[in-house]
């Protein structure tokens, strides 16, 4: 496999790792999260979580899938690029 594939995967892995860390830190903990930071801690609708929290969950899952795909892609690249040690 070409070397540019590995460099692309590494760059995507670093970016997705930083984004995933930031998104997880934005989630609601015991004292609140992004929704309480911007909403002043007011409880949201009867459904439970606000639209901001639902979108934050979706973005976190999406970035997590990209992160996982980068890990798998790098692993496959290493498997194919390095000679088999037998």
N, C-alpha and C positions, 0 to 999 in steps of 0.2 A: 504494500500500500504506500502511497506517496507520503512524504514527510509533512506536507502542508496540512494533511488531515489531522495529524497529531497536534500540530500547533493550533489549529482551529479548535479542536476539542479541549485543549488546555485553556485557551482564552475563554471559551464558553463556560468551562468548569469554574474558573476563577470568578467570572462575572455572576454566574448563577449562584455560587456559594455565598458571595457577598449579599446578593439580593435576597436569598433565602434567609440568611441571618437577620437582615433588616426586617423582612416581612414577619418572621416569627416573633421578633421583639415588639412589633406593633400590635400583636394580638392581645386580646383582653386577658388580663391576669386576675388576681383577686381584687385588685384595686381599680381595674378598668383597663382601657387600652386606647386604641385610636379613636373609638367612638366617644369615650368619655373625655379624651383630650380635646376633641373638637366640639363635642356636644355639651360640655359642662357637667357630665355625669348624670344627665336626665335619662330616666329609663325610656326605652324605645317602645315600639308597638306591642300589641298583644302576642305577636308571633314569637317574640323572644329576642332575636338579634336583629340589628338594624341592617339596612342595605349596605352600609359601609363595611360592616363586619362580614356579611355574606360575600361581597366582592373581594375583601381581603383574604377570605378563605379560598376563593377561586384562584386568585393570583398566587397564593402560596402553593396550592396544589400544582398549578401549571409550572411554576418555577422548580418545584420539586421533581416533576416529571422530566423537565429539561436537564436538571442536575443528574438524575439517575441515568438518563440516556447518554450523557457525557461520560459517566463512569463506565457504563457498559461499552460504549464506543472505544474508549481508551483501552479497556481490557481486551477487546477483540483485536484492536490494532496491534497491541503488544504481542498477542498470541500469534498473529500472522506475520509480524515484522521480525520478530526474533527467531533464530533457528531453534528447532526443537532440541532440547537437552535430553538425550536418551542414554 
